Amino acid sequence: MKNRLRVLRAERAWSQAELAARLEVSRQSVNAIETGKFDPSLPLAFRLARLFGLRIEEIFSDE
Amino acid sequence: MWCSSNPAQKRYRVRMIWAAFFCVVLAAAAAIGISHGRVSGIASYFLAVLPALPVAWSLVVTGAYLSEEKDEFQRNLYVQALLRGIAVTLALATGWGYMEDFRRAPHLDLIWVCPMFWIFTVASYPLVIRRYRS
């Protein structure tokens, strides 16, 4: 699953650690999601979407 | 998980240290009590099985950690390490069992199965993490 997490994070000038703190997960989690090596659960995807003020499908795509 | 420090991981480490401590203490008590003939009969069976209780507790503690861990990625890493630990332990124990049966290999006491499982689980954790490094 692809995602725009790195771009969205860069737009807000957040580090991976900052994003991880806002999501209450580890920095490794953010890195694994960004690189597409780990697909988040639906609850975590919703938390990400709420944090960025977007819909889930605006962040993640199955292409 | 060994260098990270979220609250669930801290609790898990502390509980596992206590389980290991009690396992050593009870194993020593059982060895002293039984080998020196201070305890015999039915009581010796209870004493002999006592060191297994902290071992069982360590498995309960692991289950508790998995349910308390809020970071699903960390949970995923540890489940993968546990599965690798189980797989390697079962494969080696079964292989060694056949070696004992067919090739008269030295007997391996069953008490070593659980330590083997923890050693393989801990050893496989860095390998699991490496898969996710960018």
N, CA and C atoms of all chains as a GROMACS GRO file, in nm:
protein
  591
    1MET      N    1   0.085  -0.120   0.000
    1MET     CA    2   0.000   0.000   0.000
    1MET      C    3   0.089   0.126   0.000
    2LYS      N    4   0.060   0.218  -0.092
    2LYS     CA    5   0.140   0.342  -0.098
    2LYS      C    6   0.076   0.449  -0.009
    3ASN      N    7   0.157   0.546   0.030
    3ASN     CA    8   0.100   0.654   0.111
    3ASN      C    9   0.179   0.783   0.089
    4ARG      N   10   0.116   0.894   0.130
    4ARG     CA   11   0.178   1.027   0.113
    4ARG      C   12   0.230   1.083   0.246
    5LEU      N   13   0.258   0.994   0.337
    5LEU     CA   14   0.292   1.037   0.472
    5LEU      C   15   0.417   1.125   0.476
    6ARG      N   16   0.519   1.085   0.400
    6ARG     CA   17   0.644   1.161   0.402
    6ARG      C   18   0.622   1.304   0.351
    7VAL      N   19   0.542   1.315   0.246
    7VAL     CA   20   0.512   1.447   0.187
    7VAL      C   21   0.432   1.532   0.286
    8LEU      N   22   0.328   1.471   0.343
    8LEU     CA   23   0.242   1.544   0.437
    8LEU      C   24   0.322   1.590   0.560
    9ARG      N   25   0.410   1.504   0.603
    9ARG     CA   26   0.494   1.537   0.718
    9ARG      C   27   0.589   1.651   0.683
   10ALA      N   28   0.647   1.644   0.564
   10ALA     CA   29   0.742   1.748   0.520
   10ALA      C   30   0.671   1.882   0.506
   11GLU      N   31   0.546   1.881   0.458
   11GLU     CA   32   0.469   2.007   0.443
   11GLU      C   33   0.452   2.078   0.578
   12ARG      N   34   0.444   1.998   0.683
   12ARG     CA   35   0.426   2.057   0.818
   12ARG      C   36   0.559   2.071   0.893
   13ALA      N   37   0.668   2.034   0.826
   13ALA     CA   38   0.803   2.041   0.885
   13ALA      C   39   0.813   1.961   1.014
   14TRP      N   40   0.746   1.847   1.015
   14TRP     CA   41   0.753   1.760   1.133
   14TRP      C   42   0.860   1.655   1.108
   15SER      N   43   0.933   1.622   1.211
   15SER     CA   44   1.026   1.509   1.203
   15SER      C   45   0.945   1.380   1.225
   16GLN      N   46   1.009   1.268   1.196
   16GLN     CA   47   0.941   1.140   1.223
   16GLN      C   48   0.910   1.127   1.372
   17ALA      N   49   1.004   1.174   1.454
   17ALA     CA   50   0.984   1.165   1.600
   17ALA      C   51   0.865   1.250   1.645
   18GLU      N   52   0.851   1.370   1.584
   18GLU     CA   53   0.738   1.457   1.619
   18GLU      C   54   0.605   1.392   1.581
   19LEU      N   55   0.601   1.337   1.460
   19LEU     CA   56   0.478   1.271   1.415
   19LEU      C   57   0.447   1.151   1.506
   20ALA      N   58   0.551   1.077   1.539
   20ALA     CA   59   0.532   0.960   1.625
   20ALA      C   60   0.475   1.002   1.761
   21ALA      N   61   0.526   1.112   1.815
   21ALA     CA   62   0.478   1.160   1.945
   21ALA      C   63   0.330   1.200   1.936
   22ARG      N   64   0.294   1.266   1.824
   22ARG     CA   65   0.153   1.307   1.807
   22ARG      C   66   0.061   1.186   1.794
   23LEU      N   67   0.113   1.079   1.735
   23LEU     CA   68   0.032   0.958   1.716
   23LEU      C   69   0.042   0.862   1.835
   24GLU      N   70   0.135   0.892   1.926
   24GLU     CA   71   0.163   0.804   2.042
   24GLU      C   72   0.208   0.666   1.997
   25VAL      N   73   0.298   0.665   1.898
   25VAL     CA   74   0.362   0.541   1.854
   25VAL      C   75   0.513   0.566   1.850
   26SER      N   76   0.590   0.462   1.820
   26SER     CA   77   0.735   0.478   1.814
   26SER      C   78   0.777   0.539   1.680
   27ARG      N   79   0.898   0.599   1.678
   27ARG     CA   80   0.949   0.656   1.554
   27ARG      C   81   0.967   0.547   1.448
   28GLN      N   82   1.005   0.427   1.494
   28GLN     CA   83   1.020   0.314   1.401
   28GLN      C   84   0.888   0.283   1.331
   29SER      N   85   0.777   0.300   1.402
   29SER     CA   86   0.645   0.274   1.342
   29SER      C   87   0.620   0.370   1.227
   30VAL      N   88   0.649   0.498   1.252
   30VAL     CA   89   0.628   0.600   1.148
   30VAL      C   90   0.716   0.569   1.028
   31ASN      N   91   0.840   0.535   1.054
   31ASN     CA   92   0.934   0.504   0.945
   31ASN      C   93   0.884   0.383   0.864
   32ALA      N   94   0.839   0.279   0.934
   32ALA     CA   95   0.793   0.158   0.864
   32ALA      C   96   0.669   0.186   0.779
   33ILE      N   97   0.581   0.273   0.830
   33ILE     CA   98   0.460   0.307   0.753
   33ILE      C   99   0.499   0.392   0.631
   34GLU      N  100   0.584   0.492   0.655
   34GLU     CA  101   0.626   0.581   0.545
   34GLU      C  102   0.691   0.505   0.430
   35THR      N  103   0.773   0.408   0.465
   35THR     CA  104   0.845   0.333   0.361
   35THR      C  105   0.760   0.222   0.299
   36GLY      N  106   0.636   0.210   0.345
   36GLY     CA  107   0.545   0.110   0.289
   36GLY      C  108   0.575  -0.031   0.334
   37LYS      N  109   0.658  -0.046   0.440
   37LYS     CA  110   0.692  -0.180   0.486
   37LYS      C  111   0.592  -0.231   0.590
   38PHE      N  112   0.513  -0.142   0.642
   38PHE     CA  113   0.413  -0.182   0.741
   38PHE      C  114   0.283  -0.106   0.713
   39ASP      N  115   0.175  -0.180   0.697
   39ASP     CA  116   0.044  -0.118   0.676
   39ASP      C  117  -0.026  -0.098   0.809
   40PRO      N  118  -0.065   0.025   0.840
   40PRO     CA  119  -0.128   0.049   0.971
   40PRO      C  120  -0.267  -0.012   0.976
   41SER      N  121  -0.313  -0.038   1.099
   41SER     CA  122  -0.450  -0.085   1.117
   41SER      C  123  -0.547   0.029   1.083
   42LEU      N  124  -0.674  -0.004   1.071
   42LEU     CA  125  -0.774   0.098   1.042
   42LEU      C  126  -0.780   0.206   1.150
   43PRO      N  127  -0.778   0.168   1.280
   43PRO     CA  128  -0.779   0.274   1.383
   43PRO      C  129  -0.660   0.370   1.372
   44LEU      N  130  -0.539   0.317   1.343
   44LEU     CA  131  -0.423   0.404   1.330
   44LEU      C  132  -0.433   0.489   1.204
   45ALA      N  133  -0.486   0.431   1.097
   45ALA     CA  134  -0.506   0.508   0.974
   45ALA      C  135  -0.604   0.624   0.998
   46PHE      N  136  -0.707   0.600   1.078
   46PHE     CA  137  -0.802   0.707   1.111
   46PHE      C  138  -0.734   0.816   1.195
   47ARG      N  139  -0.648   0.774   1.288
   47ARG     CA  140  -0.576   0.873   1.370
   47ARG      C  141  -0.487   0.960   1.282
   48LEU      N  142  -0.420   0.896   1.185
   48LEU     CA  143  -0.336   0.971   1.091
   48LEU      C  144  -0.420   1.069   1.011
   49ALA      N  145  -0.534   1.020   0.962
   49ALA     CA  146  -0.621   1.105   0.880
   49ALA      C  147  -0.671   1.225   0.960
   50ARG      N  148  -0.711   1.202   1.084
   50ARG     CA  149  -0.758   1.311   1.171
   50ARG      C  150  -0.646   1.412   1.196
   51LEU      N  151  -0.526   1.360   1.220
   51LEU     CA  152  -0.411   1.446   1.249
   51LEU      C  153  -0.381   1.540   1.132
   52PHE      N  154  -0.391   1.488   1.010
   52PHE     CA  155  -0.361   1.569   0.892
   52PHE      C  156  -0.486   1.640   0.837
   53GLY      N  157  -0.602   1.613   0.896
   53GLY     CA  158  -0.726   1.676   0.849
   53GLY      C  159  -0.765   1.629   0.710
   54LEU      N  160  -0.737   1.504   0.680
   54LEU     CA  161  -0.767   1.448   0.548
   54LEU      C  162  -0.849   1.320   0.564
   55ARG      N  163  -0.898   1.269   0.449
   55ARG     CA  164  -0.962   1.138   0.454
   55ARG      C  165  -0.854   1.030   0.434
   56ILE      N  166  -0.884   0.910   0.480
   56ILE     CA  167  -0.785   0.801   0.473
   56ILE      C  168  -0.738   0.781   0.328
   57GLU      N  169  -0.832   0.785   0.235
   57GLU     CA  170  -0.794   0.757   0.095
   57GLU      C  171  -0.713   0.871   0.034
   58GLU      N  172  -0.708   0.986   0.102
   58GLU     CA  173  -0.620   1.094   0.054
   58GLU      C  174  -0.477   1.074   0.103
   59ILE      N  175  -0.460   0.984   0.197
   59ILE     CA  176  -0.325   0.955   0.246
   59ILE      C  177  -0.274   0.822   0.190
   60PHE      N  178  -0.364   0.721   0.190
   60PHE     CA  179  -0.323   0.587   0.145
   60PHE      C  180  -0.391   0.551   0.013
   61SER      N  181  -0.318   0.477  -0.068
   61SER     CA  182  -0.378   0.426  -0.192
   61SER      C  183  -0.328   0.282  -0.212
   62ASP      N  184  -0.412   0.201  -0.276
   62ASP     CA  185  -0.373   0.060  -0.294
   62ASP      C  186  -0.307   0.035  -0.428
   63GLU      N  187  -0.263   0.140  -0.497
   63GLU     CA  188  -0.199   0.122  -0.628
   63GLU      C  189  -0.055   0.075  -0.612
   64MET      N  190   1.270  -0.379   2.107
   64MET     CA  191   1.200  -0.344   2.228
   64MET      C  192   1.296  -0.328   2.345
   65TRP      N  193   1.417  -0.384   2.329
   65TRP     CA  194   1.509  -0.385   2.441
   65TRP      C  195   1.567  -0.247   2.467
   66CYS      N  196   1.574  -0.161   2.364
   66CYS     CA  197   1.627  -0.028   2.389
   66CYS      C  198   1.516   0.077   2.391
   67SER      N  199   1.397   0.045   2.341
   67SER     CA  200   1.287   0.142   2.349
   67SER      C  201   1.232   0.140   2.490
   68SER      N  202   1.144   0.235   2.518
   68SER     CA  203   1.100   0.242   2.657
   68SER      C  204   0.959   0.296   2.670
   69ASN      N  205   0.863   0.240   2.598
   69ASN     CA  206   0.728   0.283   2.626
   69ASN      C  207   0.681   0.210   2.753
   70PRO      N  208   0.574   0.260   2.818
   70PRO     CA  209   0.536   0.204   2.950
   70PRO      C  210   0.511   0.053   2.947
   71ALA      N  211   0.447   0.003   2.842
   71ALA     CA  212   0.419  -0.142   2.835
   71ALA      C  213   0.549  -0.222   2.830
   72GLN      N  214   0.647  -0.172   2.756
   72GLN     CA  215   0.775  -0.242   2.746
   72GLN      C  216   0.852  -0.239   2.878
   73LYS      N  217   0.843  -0.124   2.948
   73LYS     CA  218   0.910  -0.115   3.078
   73LYS      C  219   0.848  -0.217   3.176
   74ARG      N  220   0.714  -0.222   3.179
   74ARG     CA  221   0.646  -0.318   3.268
   74ARG      C  222   0.686  -0.460   3.232
   75TYR      N  223   0.692  -0.488   3.102
   75TYR     CA  224   0.726  -0.623   3.056
   75TYR      C  225   0.866  -0.662   3.102
   76ARG      N  226   0.961  -0.570   3.087
   76ARG     CA  227   1.099  -0.600   3.128
   76ARG      C  228   1.106  -0.630   3.278
   77VAL      N  229   1.040  -0.546   3.358
   77VAL     CA  230   1.043  -0.565   3.504
   77VAL      C  231   0.982  -0.700   3.541
   78ARG      N  232   0.866  -0.731   3.481
   78ARG     CA  233   0.798  -0.857   3.514
   78ARG      C  234   0.883  -0.977   3.473
   79MET      N  235   0.949  -0.968   3.359
   79MET     CA  236   1.031  -1.079   3.312
   79MET      C  237   1.155  -1.098   3.401
   80ILE      N  238   1.211  -0.987   3.449
   80ILE     CA  239   1.326  -0.997   3.540
   80ILE      C  240   1.284  -1.068   3.669
   81TRP      N  241   1.166  -1.033   3.721
   81TRP     CA  242   1.116  -1.099   3.842
   81TRP      C  243   1.091  -1.248   3.816
   82ALA      N  244   1.033  -1.279   3.700
   82ALA     CA  245   1.006  -1.420   3.667
   82ALA      C  246   1.137  -1.499   3.662
   83ALA      N  247   1.240  -1.441   3.598
   83ALA     CA  248   1.370  -1.509   3.588
   83ALA      C  249   1.431  -1.525   3.727
   84PHE      N  250   1.420  -1.420   3.810
   84PHE     CA  251   1.474  -1.425   3.946
   84PHE      C  252   1.409  -1.538   4.026
   85PHE      N  253   1.275  -1.543   4.023
   85PHE     CA  254   1.206  -1.647   4.100
   85PHE      C  255   1.233  -1.787   4.044
   86CYS      N  256   1.253  -1.796   3.915
   86CYS     CA  257   1.284  -1.926   3.855
   86CYS      C  258   1.418  -1.978   3.909
   87VAL      N  259   1.517  -1.890   3.915
   87VAL     CA  260   1.649  -1.930   3.966
   87VAL      C  261   1.639  -1.966   4.115
   88VAL      N  262   1.570  -1.882   4.192
   88VAL     CA  263   1.557  -1.906   4.336
   88VAL      C  264   1.486  -2.038   4.363
   89LEU      N  265   1.373  -2.062   4.293
   89LEU     CA  266   1.296  -2.184   4.318
   89LEU      C  267   1.369  -2.308   4.268
   90ALA      N  268   1.442  -2.293   4.156
   90ALA     CA  269   1.520  -2.407   4.106
   90ALA      C  270   1.628  -2.444   4.206
   91ALA      N  271   1.692  -2.342   4.264
   91ALA     CA  272   1.795  -2.368   4.366
   91ALA      C  273   1.733  -2.432   4.489
   92ALA      N  274   1.615  -2.381   4.531
   92ALA     CA  275   1.547  -2.437   4.649
   92ALA      C  276   1.510  -2.583   4.624
   93ALA      N  277   1.459  -2.612   4.503
   93ALA     CA  278   1.420  -2.749   4.469
   93ALA      C  279   1.543  -2.840   4.469
   94ALA      N  280   1.651  -2.791   4.410
   94ALA     CA  281   1.773  -2.873   4.402
   94ALA      C  282   1.827  -2.903   4.541
   95ILE      N  283   1.830  -2.801   4.626
   95ILE     CA  284   1.882  -2.820   4.762
   95ILE      C  285   1.790  -2.911   4.843
   96GLY      N  286   1.659  -2.880   4.835
   96GLY     CA  287   1.562  -2.955   4.914
   96GLY      C  288   1.555  -3.102   4.877
   97ILE      N  289   1.559  -3.130   4.748
   97ILE     CA  290   1.541  -3.269   4.704
   97ILE      C  291   1.673  -3.346   4.707
   98SER      N  292   1.781  -3.283   4.657
   98SER     CA  293   1.906  -3.359   4.647
   98SER      C  294   1.966  -3.387   4.785
   99HIS      N  295   1.937  -3.302   4.883
   99HIS     CA  296   1.990  -3.327   5.016
   99HIS      C  297   1.895  -3.411   5.101
  100GLY      N  298   1.787  -3.455   5.038
  100GLY     CA  299   1.694  -3.544   5.108
  100GLY      C  300   1.613  -3.477   5.217
  101ARG      N  301   1.606  -3.342   5.213
  101ARG     CA  302   1.528  -3.273   5.317
  101ARG      C  303   1.378  -3.284   5.291
  102VAL      N  304   1.344  -3.301   5.164
  102VAL     CA  305   1.202  -3.312   5.128
  102VAL      C  306   1.185  -3.443   5.052
  103SER      N  307   1.080  -3.515   5.085
  103SER     CA  308   1.056  -3.642   5.014
  103SER      C  309   0.905  -3.665   5.000
  104GLY      N  310   0.869  -3.772   4.933
  104GLY     CA  311   0.727  -3.806   4.915
  104GLY      C  312   0.657  -3.707   4.824
  105ILE      N  313   0.527  -3.687   4.852
  105ILE     CA  314   0.443  -3.600   4.769
  105ILE      C  315   0.500  -3.458   4.766
  106ALA      N  316   0.549  -3.412   4.881
  106ALA     CA  317   0.602  -3.275   4.891
  106ALA      C  318   0.715  -3.253   4.791
  107SER      N  319   0.793  -3.357   4.765
  107SER     CA  320   0.906  -3.341   4.672
  107SER      C  321   0.857  -3.316   4.529
  108TYR      N  322   0.739  -3.376   4.496
  108TYR     CA  323   0.683  -3.351   4.362
  108TYR      C  324   0.642  -3.204   4.348
  109PHE      N  325   0.577  -3.152   4.453
  109PHE     CA  326   0.538  -3.011   4.451
  109PHE      C  327   0.660  -2.920   4.442
  110LEU      N  328   0.763  -2.954   4.519
  110LEU     CA  329   0.885  -2.874   4.519
  110LEU      C  330   0.953  -2.881   4.382
  111ALA      N  331   0.952  -3.000   4.321
  111ALA     CA  332   1.018  -3.017   4.191
  111ALA      C  333   0.951  -2.934   4.082
  112VAL      N  334   0.819  -2.917   4.093
  112VAL     CA  335   0.747  -2.846   3.987
  112VAL      C  336   0.745  -2.694   4.010
  113LEU      N  337   0.785  -2.651   4.130
  113LEU     CA  338   0.779  -2.508   4.163
  113LEU      C  339   0.854  -2.417   4.063
  114PRO      N  340   0.976  -2.454   4.020
  114PRO     CA  341   1.047  -2.365   3.926
  114PRO      C  342   0.973  -2.345   3.793
  115ALA      N  343   0.879  -2.436   3.764
  115ALA     CA  344   0.804  -2.422   3.639
  115ALA      C  345   0.700  -2.310   3.648
  116LEU      N  346   0.663  -2.273   3.771
  116LEU     CA  347   0.560  -2.169   3.786
  116LEU      C  348   0.606  -2.033   3.733
  117PRO      N  349   0.728  -1.987   3.767
  117PRO     CA  350   0.772  -1.859   3.707
  117PRO      C  351   0.786  -1.868   3.555
  118VAL      N  352   0.818  -1.987   3.504
  118VAL     CA  353   0.829  -2.005   3.359
  118VAL      C  354   0.690  -1.985   3.296
  119ALA      N  355   0.590  -2.049   3.358
  119ALA     CA  356   0.452  -2.031   3.310
  119ALA      C  357   0.412  -1.884   3.323
  120TRP      N  358   0.454  -1.822   3.434
  120TRP     CA  359   0.424  -1.680   3.458
  120TRP      C  360   0.484  -1.593   3.348
  121SER      N  361   0.606  -1.628   3.301
  121SER     CA  362   0.670  -1.548   3.196
  121SER      C  363   0.588  -1.552   3.067
  122LEU      N  364   0.520  -1.665   3.043
  122LEU     CA  365   0.436  -1.673   2.923
  122LEU      C  366   0.309  -1.589   2.941
  123VAL      N  367   0.256  -1.590   3.065
  123VAL     CA  368   0.139  -1.506   3.094
  123VAL      C  369   0.176  -1.359   3.079
  124VAL      N  370   0.294  -1.323   3.130
  124VAL     CA  371   0.344  -1.185   3.122
  124VAL      C  372   0.360  -1.142   2.975
  125THR      N  373   0.405  -1.236   2.893
  125THR     CA  374   0.422  -1.205   2.750
  125THR      C  375   0.285  -1.178   2.686
  126GLY      N  376   0.187  -1.259   2.722
  126GLY     CA  377   0.051  -1.236   2.673
  126GLY      C  378  -0.002  -1.101   2.718
  127ALA      N  379   0.028  -1.067   2.845
  127ALA     CA  380  -0.017  -0.938   2.900
  127ALA      C  381   0.050  -0.824   2.823
  128TYR      N  382   0.179  -0.840   2.794
  128TYR     CA  383   0.250  -0.734   2.719
  128TYR      C  384   0.184  -0.713   2.582
  129LEU      N  385   0.153  -0.823   2.515
  129LEU     CA  386   0.095  -0.810   2.381
  129LEU      C  387  -0.041  -0.740   2.386
  130SER      N  388  -0.115  -0.760   2.496
  130SER     CA  389  -0.245  -0.692   2.504
  130SER      C  390  -0.230  -0.549   2.554
  131GLU      N  391  -0.121  -0.519   2.627
  131GLU     CA  392  -0.101  -0.383   2.679
  131GLU      C  393  -0.029  -0.292   2.580
  132GLU      N  394   0.046  -0.352   2.487
  132GLU     CA  395   0.125  -0.273   2.392
  132GLU      C  396   0.032  -0.198   2.296
  133LYS      N  397   0.035  -0.064   2.304
  133LYS     CA  398  -0.055   0.016   2.221
  133LYS      C  399   0.004   0.042   2.083
  134ASP      N  400   0.136   0.030   2.071
  134ASP     CA  401   0.202   0.054   1.943
  134ASP      C  402   0.195  -0.075   1.860
  135GLU      N  403   0.106  -0.074   1.760
  135GLU     CA  404   0.082  -0.199   1.687
  135GLU      C  405   0.204  -0.246   1.609
  136PHE      N  406   0.292  -0.155   1.569
  136PHE     CA  407   0.413  -0.196   1.498
  136PHE      C  408   0.507  -0.271   1.591
  137GLN      N  409   0.526  -0.218   1.712
  137GLN     CA  410   0.610  -0.285   1.810
  137GLN      C  411   0.553  -0.423   1.844
  138ARG      N  412   0.420  -0.428   1.858
  138ARG     CA  413   0.354  -0.556   1.887
  138ARG      C  414   0.379  -0.655   1.773
  139ASN      N  415   0.369  -0.606   1.651
  139ASN     CA  416   0.393  -0.689   1.532
  139ASN      C  417   0.536  -0.743   1.531
  140LEU      N  418   0.632  -0.658   1.565
  140LEU     CA  419   0.772  -0.702   1.569
  140LEU      C  420   0.790  -0.815   1.670
  141TYR      N  421   0.729  -0.796   1.788
  141TYR     CA  422   0.751  -0.896   1.893
  141TYR      C  423   0.679  -1.027   1.863
  142VAL      N  424   0.560  -1.017   1.803
  142VAL     CA  425   0.489  -1.141   1.765
  142VAL      C  426   0.572  -1.219   1.662
  143GLN      N  427   0.632  -1.148   1.567
  143GLN     CA  428   0.716  -1.216   1.468
  143GLN      C  429   0.836  -1.284   1.534
  144ALA      N  430   0.897  -1.213   1.632
  144ALA     CA  431   1.012  -1.272   1.702
  144ALA      C  432   0.968  -1.396   1.782
  145LEU      N  433   0.850  -1.387   1.847
  145LEU     CA  434   0.798  -1.502   1.922
  145LEU      C  435   0.772  -1.621   1.830
  146LEU      N  436   0.714  -1.593   1.714
  146LEU     CA  437   0.685  -1.702   1.620
  146LEU      C  438   0.814  -1.768   1.571
  147ARG      N  439   0.915  -1.688   1.546
  147ARG     CA  440   1.045  -1.744   1.505
  147ARG      C  441   1.105  -1.827   1.617
  148GLY      N  442   1.093  -1.775   1.740
  148GLY     CA  443   1.144  -1.849   1.856
  148GLY      C  444   1.073  -1.983   1.871
  149ILE      N  445   0.941  -1.982   1.856
  149ILE     CA  446   0.863  -2.107   1.865
  149ILE      C  447   0.905  -2.203   1.754
  150ALA      N  448   0.915  -2.152   1.631
  150ALA     CA  449   0.946  -2.237   1.516
  150ALA      C  450   1.083  -2.303   1.531
  151VAL      N  451   1.184  -2.224   1.567
  151VAL     CA  452   1.319  -2.279   1.578
  151VAL      C  453   1.325  -2.380   1.694
  152THR      N  454   1.263  -2.345   1.807
  152THR     CA  455   1.266  -2.436   1.923
  152THR      C  456   1.198  -2.568   1.891
  153LEU      N  457   1.078  -2.562   1.832
  153LEU     CA  458   1.006  -2.686   1.799
  153LEU      C  459   1.084  -2.770   1.699
  154ALA      N  460   1.140  -2.703   1.599
  154ALA     CA  461   1.215  -2.777   1.496
  154ALA      C  462   1.338  -2.845   1.556
  155LEU      N  463   1.412  -2.769   1.638
  155LEU     CA  464   1.534  -2.827   1.697
  155LEU      C  465   1.500  -2.937   1.798
  156ALA      N  466   1.397  -2.912   1.880
  156ALA     CA  467   1.360  -3.013   1.981
  156ALA      C  468   1.312  -3.141   1.913
  157THR      N  469   1.234  -3.126   1.808
  157THR     CA  470   1.185  -3.245   1.736
  157THR      C  471   1.302  -3.317   1.668
  158GLY      N  472   1.387  -3.239   1.604
  158GLY     CA  473   1.505  -3.298   1.538
  158GLY      C  474   1.593  -3.372   1.637
  159TRP      N  475   1.615  -3.308   1.754
  159TRP     CA  476   1.699  -3.372   1.856
  159TRP      C  477   1.631  -3.498   1.910
  160GLY      N  478   1.498  -3.494   1.924
  160GLY     CA  479   1.423  -3.612   1.971
  160GLY      C  480   1.445  -3.731   1.878
  161TYR      N  481   1.440  -3.706   1.748
  161TYR     CA  482   1.465  -3.814   1.652
  161TYR      C  483   1.609  -3.862   1.659
  162MET      N  484   1.701  -3.767   1.683
  162MET     CA  485   1.842  -3.806   1.696
  162MET      C  486   1.860  -3.898   1.818
  163GLU      N  487   1.787  -3.865   1.926
  163GLU     CA  488   1.795  -3.950   2.046
  163GLU      C  489   1.740  -4.089   2.017
  164ASP      N  490   1.626  -4.093   1.944
  164ASP     CA  491   1.561  -4.221   1.915
  164ASP      C  492   1.643  -4.306   1.820
  165PHE      N  493   1.688  -4.245   1.712
  165PHE     CA  494   1.750  -4.324   1.604
  165PHE      C  495   1.902  -4.331   1.609
  166ARG      N  496   1.964  -4.228   1.665
  166ARG     CA  497   2.111  -4.226   1.664
  166ARG      C  498   2.172  -4.220   1.804
  167ARG      N  499   2.089  -4.241   1.903
  167ARG     CA  500   2.135  -4.244   2.043
  167ARG      C  501   2.216  -4.118   2.081
  168ALA      N  502   2.164  -4.004   2.038
  168ALA     CA  503   2.227  -3.877   2.077
  168ALA      C  504   2.206  -3.858   2.227
  169PRO      N  505   2.293  -3.778   2.293
  169PRO     CA  506   2.275  -3.755   2.437
  169PRO      C  507   2.137  -3.698   2.467
  170HIS      N  508   2.082  -3.738   2.582
  170HIS     CA  509   1.947  -3.694   2.617
  170HIS      C  510   1.946  -3.545   2.652
  171LEU      N  511   1.848  -3.474   2.598
  171LEU     CA  512   1.830  -3.332   2.630
  171LEU      C  513   1.712  -3.321   2.726
  172ASP      N  514   1.739  -3.269   2.846
  172ASP     CA  515   1.630  -3.254   2.943
  172ASP      C  516   1.528  -3.152   2.894
  173LEU      N  517   1.400  -3.183   2.920
  173LEU     CA  518   1.292  -3.095   2.874
  173LEU      C  519   1.295  -2.956   2.939
  174ILE      N  520   1.363  -2.947   3.053
  174ILE     CA  521   1.367  -2.815   3.119
  174ILE      C  522   1.440  -2.711   3.034
  175TRP      N  523   1.516  -2.757   2.934
  175TRP     CA  524   1.590  -2.662   2.850
  175TRP      C  525   1.507  -2.608   2.734
  176VAL      N  526   1.388  -2.663   2.714
  176VAL     CA  527   1.307  -2.619   2.600
  176VAL      C  528   1.266  -2.473   2.614
  177CYS      N  529   1.219  -2.435   2.734
  177CYS     CA  530   1.175  -2.297   2.752
  177CYS      C  531   1.290  -2.196   2.742
  178PRO      N  532   1.404  -2.222   2.810
  178PRO     CA  533   1.518  -2.130   2.789
  178PRO      C  534   1.558  -2.119   2.642
  179MET      N  535   1.555  -2.233   2.570
  179MET     CA  536   1.587  -2.230   2.426
  179MET      C  537   1.491  -2.137   2.352
  180PHE      N  538   1.362  -2.150   2.387
  180PHE     CA  539   1.261  -2.066   2.323
  180PHE      C  540   1.290  -1.918   2.345
  181TRP      N  541   1.325  -1.881   2.469
  181TRP     CA  542   1.352  -1.739   2.496
  181TRP      C  543   1.480  -1.693   2.428
  182ILE      N  544   1.580  -1.779   2.426
  182ILE     CA  545   1.706  -1.741   2.359
  182ILE      C  546   1.681  -1.719   2.209
  183PHE      N  547   1.608  -1.808   2.146
  183PHE     CA  548   1.582  -1.794   2.001
  183PHE      C  549   1.491  -1.674   1.973
  184THR      N  550   1.397  -1.649   2.064
  184THR     CA  551   1.309  -1.533   2.045
  184THR      C  552   1.390  -1.403   2.052
  185VAL      N  553   1.472  -1.390   2.156
  185VAL     CA  554   1.553  -1.270   2.173
  185VAL      C  555   1.652  -1.255   2.057
  186ALA      N  556   1.711  -1.368   2.016
  186ALA     CA  557   1.810  -1.363   1.906
  186ALA      C  558   1.744  -1.325   1.773
  187SER      N  559   1.619  -1.363   1.755
  187SER     CA  560   1.555  -1.333   1.626
  187SER      C  561   1.500  -1.191   1.619
  188TYR      N  562   1.486  -1.125   1.735
  188TYR     CA  563   1.428  -0.990   1.736
  188TYR      C  564   1.507  -0.891   1.648
  189PRO      N  565   1.641  -0.885   1.660
  189PRO     CA  566   1.716  -0.792   1.572
  189PRO      C  567   1.699  -0.827   1.424
  190LEU      N  568   1.684  -0.956   1.394
  190LEU     CA  569   1.665  -0.997   1.254
  190LEU      C  570   1.530  -0.948   1.202
  191VAL      N  571   1.429  -0.951   1.288
  191VAL     CA  572   1.296  -0.902   1.249
  191VAL      C  573   1.304  -0.752   1.224
  192ILE      N  574   1.370  -0.679   1.316
  192ILE     CA  575   1.381  -0.533   1.303
  192ILE      C  576   1.452  -0.497   1.173
  193ARG      N  577   1.554  -0.575   1.138
  193ARG     CA  578   1.634  -0.543   1.018
  193ARG      C  579   1.549  -0.541   0.892
  194ARG      N  580   1.443  -0.622   0.890
  194ARG     CA  581   1.356  -0.626   0.772
  194ARG      C  582   1.286  -0.492   0.747
  195TYR      N  583   1.270  -0.413   0.854
  195TYR     CA  584   1.195  -0.288   0.841
  195TYR      C  585   1.282  -0.164   0.832
  196ARG      N  586   1.416  -0.186   0.837
  196ARG     CA  587   1.506  -0.070   0.827
  196ARG      C  588   1.504  -0.018   0.685
  197SER      N  589   1.503   0.115   0.671
  197SER     CA  590   1.499   0.173   0.536
  197SER      C  591   1.640   0.195   0.483
   0.00000   0.00000   0.00000
